[in-house]
């Protein structure tokens, strides 16, 4: 087996994004979500071949904002590999040596440089993947653990069925919030980039204390969400504004992969941490849910909720676990 190292300025760096197509030619959703390589904090990538056969790839990131147990950590992303421990070990040992050379003791993965990009491994193939879920092989978990990784965080996706109308408590809180001057509206398709900028600015405040959170460039953020603009029904994104700034939002998108019912993916939401906005998240979520009921939707996916969080407590009500995911780390000795 031969390892090839690709630096960020390599003219063939994007070959790392082509690994899923080579390994899994029938897995079109996996290929689509791997179409580009995040270059922010990227150190380098490795490709592994056996002669002309591509066996796998991995990318190493040194994000200065990533810490584990109070110590600096690197992260390994864009991991794709055949189901072979020896091949996976070649890739992972290569990045371990590089991390050790940096004097850093922890390696986290899978994580494509930042939590704004794809990270975590799903642990089951069934039920079927939903829209925007990475449909990678679940044996990646076995390869990671065989190579020395241990789980550090568990995430869940919940299926909410049936959708329920806005309850009286949320209605009362909505009246109180509206009386303070808060306005609630749908995203404006005529000013999509402008509204996404308002959402982006709120995310920087609302997510700053999240596990492994680091700031993200506006240019990368709008590029990512511009890909969804043509697929996003404006009625599925709600923004709450106060004094000219976004203080809450819910971003949903239709589950285009669901063939059994009308279902949405509850992708992202955030509320300003200020005390005066307490309860706003429930208000805008339930208000949007009422709109979805009127549009004929019957269920929703609440995606990627971290275990033990306030979001888990709210998402797990009237719902069932649809999928579990694991994030891993190892100590470099």
N, C-alpha and C positions, 0 to 999 in steps of 0.2 A: 504494500500500500504506500502511496506517495502523497505527502502533504504539500499543498501550495499555499503560500502566504500572500494575501492581497492587502496592500496598503490603501488608505482612504483616497489617495490620488491615482490609484491604478485605473487604467482605461477599461479594465475588465472587472471592476469591483462589483458591478451589477450581476455578475455571474452567480453571486451568492443567493440572489433572489430567484434564480432559475433552477435551483436545486429541487424544489417540490415538483416542478414539471418533469424533471428527469427521473425522479424516483417514483412519482405517483401520477402518471399521465392521465388517469381517469378522474383524479380528484380536482375538478375545475375550481370549486370554491377555495381550496387551499392555495392554488396557483394565483387566484385573483387577489387574495389578501397578502400575498408575498411579492407584489409587483415592483416594489422599490425598497431601497435600503436606507434606513435612517442613518445619516452621517454625523449627527450631533453626538459628541463624546466618543465616536468610534475610533478605536486604536487600529484594528486590523481584522481581517477575516481569514479563515482557513477553508480550503476545499480538500476533500479526500477522494482519491481515485485509486482504482486497481486496474492498471493499464488504461484502456479507453472507457472503463465503466466508472461513472460517478457514484460514490458511496455516501457522501454527506457533506455538510458544511456547518460552520459555526462562526459567530462574530463576537469579538471582545470589546467591551465598552468600559471606559473609565470616567464615569459621571461623578464629578466632585461633590455632588450633593448626596451620594448614596453611602449610608452607614448601616452597620449591623452590630448590635451589642456595643454601641458607642465607638466602633472602629470603622475606618474606611473600608469600602467594599467595591469590587468591580462586578460587572454582570456579563453573562453569556447569553446571547440572543441569536435569532435566525438559525436555531438548531434544527436541522433535518437530517435524518440518517436512516440507512437500511436497518433492519432488525437484527443487528449483530453487535454484541458487546465489545468485541475487539475493535470494530470500526469506530464505535462511539468513544471508546477509551482513547483512541488515537487523537480524536478531535478535542476531547475534554482535557487530556493530559497536556496538549499543546498550550491551551489557554491557562491551565494551572501553572505551567512554567513561567509564562509571561506575567501572570499576577504575582507570583513569588518574586520575580525580578524587579517588580515595582515596589516591593516591600509591603504589599497589601496582604492581609491575612484571610479575607473572606471573598467568596465568589458566589453570586446569586444568579439563579436562572430558572426557567427561561425568562429573559427580560431584554427587549430590544432597545436598550439604552435608557429608556424612560417609561414610566407608567402611562404616558400618553400614547405609547405604541403598544403592540401586542405583548402580552406576558401571561404566565401560568400555563399549565397543561391540564386539559380536561382528562378525567379518569375513566370515562365510559363512552362507548360509541352510541349507545341507545339511551334515550330517544334520539331521533334525528337532529342534526345540527339546525339551529335557527339562524336567521339572517344576521350577519356580522360576527358570528361565532367562528373561531378558527377550528376547522375540522381536521386537525392533525391526528396521526395515529396515536392511540392511547399507550402503545408500547414504549413511547418516549419516556413515560414515567419509570418503567422498568430499567431502561438504559441509564437514566440519570441515577437511580438508586444503586444500580450495579457498579457505577463509576464513583460512588462516594458521596453523592448528594443526599441530604435529608430534608424532609418537608419542614418549612418554617411558617407557612400561612395556608389556610384553607379558605376557599371562596365557594359561593353557591349561586346558582341561578334558580329562581323560583318561577313556577307557573301559577298564575293567578286566574282562577276560573271558578265561578263566573265573575265577571266584572260587576261591581256594585255601585249604585248611584251615590251621590254625595250625601254624607250623613249630616245630622243636625248640628253636631259639634263643629264640623268644618264650616258649615254655613254660617254659624254664629261668629266664628273666628274670621271668616271672610268679610263679614259686615264690619267688624272692628278694624280690620286692616284697611279696607277701602275708605273708612272714615278718616284715617290718618293721611290720606292722599296717595296711597299706593294704587297703581293702575295695573290691571292684568289684561294682556292681549295676546293674540297669536303673532308668530313671527311674520314680518313683512316681506313677501317674496320680491317686492320691488326694491328692497334695501337689504337683501340677504347678507351681504358682506358687512354692512353696518351693524345689523343685529347680532351677527356672529362675533363682531368685535366687542359688543356690549357683554355677550355671554362669556367671551374669553377673559375680559377684565374681571368679571365676577369669579370665574374659576380660579384665577390666581389668588384670590382672597379666600374662597370657600374651601379649596383643596389643600392649602398650604400645610396643614397638620396631618394629612393623610400619610400612611405608611409608604415610604420610598418616594414621596412626592418631590419633584424638582420642577422649576419653571420651564416653560416651553416657549419656543419662538412663535410669535404671531404668524409669521409667514408660513411656518409648518402647520400651524393649527388651521388656518383658512384653506390651505391646500388640501388638507385631509377632509375637511367638512364640505369643501366645494365639490368633492366627488359624490357627495350624497345629495347635493342640492336638487338635482333633477328627479331624485327618488323620494324626496321628503315632501309629504303633504303638509302645507303650512298649518293646517288645523291640528297637527300633531306636535307642534312646538309652542309652548306657552311661556311668555316672559312677564315677570312682575317688575315694575319700575317704580322708583321713588326718588323724587328730587333729581330727575334726569339721568339716573343710573339704574342698571339692572340689579335687582336685589334677590331675584330668584328666577329659575327657569326649569322647565322639564322638556327634554328632547326625546321624542319617540319616533319610531319608524315602523312601517308595516313589515311584518315577517313574511317576506316574499317566498320563503322556502316552505311555509306551512300550507299544506294542501287540504287539511281536514276542516278548518274553520277560519274565520276572520280573526287574526291575531296580530298584536303589535309587540314590538320590542321596546321596553322601557330602558333606553340606552343610558342616558345621563341626566342627572338633575343636581342642582346646587341651590343653596340659600345662603344669603349673607349671614355671618355668624352673630351679628348684632342682636342683643336681647329683644329689641322691639320687633324683630322679624320672626320670633318664635311662633311656630304653627303655620308659617307661610308655605312650607314644603307640602304639608298635608292638604292645604287649601288648593294650591295649583295642581297637585297630582290628582286630587279627587275631581276638581273642576274639569280637567282634561279627560278623566275617565268618563265623566258624564257625557262629554262630547263624543267619545268613542262609542258609548252605548247608543247614542242617537244615530251614529254612522253604521251601526250594525255589527260592531266588533263584540266578540264574546269572551276573549281571554287576552292575557298579557304576559310577556316574559320580563321578569325583573332580573337583569343580567349582572353577574360578576359582583356579588355582594360579599364583602369580607366578613369572616366569622367574628362574632362578638361585637359588631358595630351597631350603632343606632339604626342604620339602614337595614341590618338583618332583622332587628326586632320588628320593624314595621313591615318589611317585605314578607316575612314568614307568616303573617296573619292571613287567614283565608286562602292559603296557598299550599303548594307541595313542592318539594325539592325536585327540580328538573335535571340538574347536573351539579357535580362537584368538581373542583379544580384544585391543583396544588402548585405552590411556589416553593422552590428548593434553594438550599444554600449548602456550602461546605467550607470548612476551615482549611486554609492552605498552610501546611506545616513544613 
